[in-house]
């Protein structure tokens, strides 16, 4: 189950933080780990990321891509097609 931080799910908090980023910006694993209070790498970390991605797409119409070793980058709408393929 997605844990709660002050009445909000961790995935919702993360989605809000990522939504505040501009297209092309990267959010590091360390930053994500601090926001969601989960160790990287872990199953809870990965699960929270997956849930945040769904919220981002559904609520904010944004998506992120994994950047090996760094974290995640906010993908511009022009690159959505590449992400879906």
matplotlib code that plots the C-alpha trace (Angstrom):
import matplotlib.pyplot as plt

x = [0.0, 1.2, 2.2, 0.9, 2.8, 0.6, -2.6, -1.2, 0.1, 3.8, 3.1, 0.9, 3.5, 6.1, 3.9, 3.3, 7.0, 7.8, 4.9, 6.6, 9.7, 10.2, 10.5, 13.9, 14.8, 16.1, 15.1, 17.8, 17.2, 18.6, 16.0, 13.2, 14.4, 14.2, 10.8, 9.2, 11.3, 12.2, 15.6, 16.9, 16.9, 14.0, 10.7, 8.8, 10.8, 10.0, 6.4, 6.0, 7.6, 5.2, 2.2, 3.5, 4.0, 0.3, -0.8, 1.5, 0.1, -3.6, -3.7, -0.9, -0.5, 3.3, 5.6, 9.1, 11.9, 14.5, 18.0, 20.4, 22.3, 20.9, 17.1, 14.2, 13.8, 10.5, 9.6, 8.3, 4.9, 6.7, 8.5, 5.4, 5.2, 8.7, 7.9, 4.8, 6.7]
y = [0.0, 3.5, 5.1, 8.5, 11.6, 14.1, 12.9, 12.7, 9.6, 9.6, 9.1, 12.2, 14.3, 13.1, 13.8, 17.3, 17.9, 16.6, 18.6, 21.7, 20.9, 22.2, 19.9, 18.5, 18.9, 15.9, 14.9, 12.7, 9.4, 11.1, 13.9, 11.5, 9.3, 12.3, 13.4, 10.0, 8.9, 5.6, 4.1, 3.9, 1.2, -0.6, -2.1, 0.6, 3.3, 1.6, 1.1, 4.8, 5.9, 3.8, 5.2, 8.8, 8.2, 7.3, 10.4, 12.6, 11.3, 11.3, 14.6, 16.7, 15.2, 14.8, 11.9, 11.1, 8.9, 6.9, 8.3, 5.5, 6.3, 9.8, 9.7, 10.8, 13.5, 15.3, 14.6, 17.3, 16.7, 16.5, 13.4, 11.6, 9.5, 8.1, 7.3, 5.3, 3.3]
z = [0.0, -0.8, 2.5, 3.6, 4.5, 6.3, 4.7, 1.1, -0.6, -1.3, -5.0, -5.1, -3.4, -5.8, -8.8, -7.6, -7.2, -10.6, -12.1, -10.8, -12.9, -16.4, -19.5, -19.7, -16.1, -14.2, -10.7, -9.0, -7.2, -4.1, -4.3, -5.0, -2.1, 0.3, -0.9, -0.6, 2.4, 0.8, 0.2, -3.3, -4.7, -3.1, -4.0, -2.3, -4.2, -7.5, -6.7, -5.6, -8.9, -10.9, -9.1, -9.5, -13.2, -13.6, -11.6, -13.7, -16.9, -15.8, -13.8, -15.3, -18.8, -18.2, -18.3, -17.1, -18.5, -16.7, -16.9, -16.1, -12.9, -12.5, -12.0, -14.2, -16.8, -17.5, -21.1, -23.3, -25.0, -28.4, -27.1, -25.7, -28.9, -28.4, -24.7, -25.7, -28.3]

ax = plt.figure().add_subplot(projection="3d")
ax.plot(x, y, z, "-o")
ax.set_aspect("equal")
plt.show()
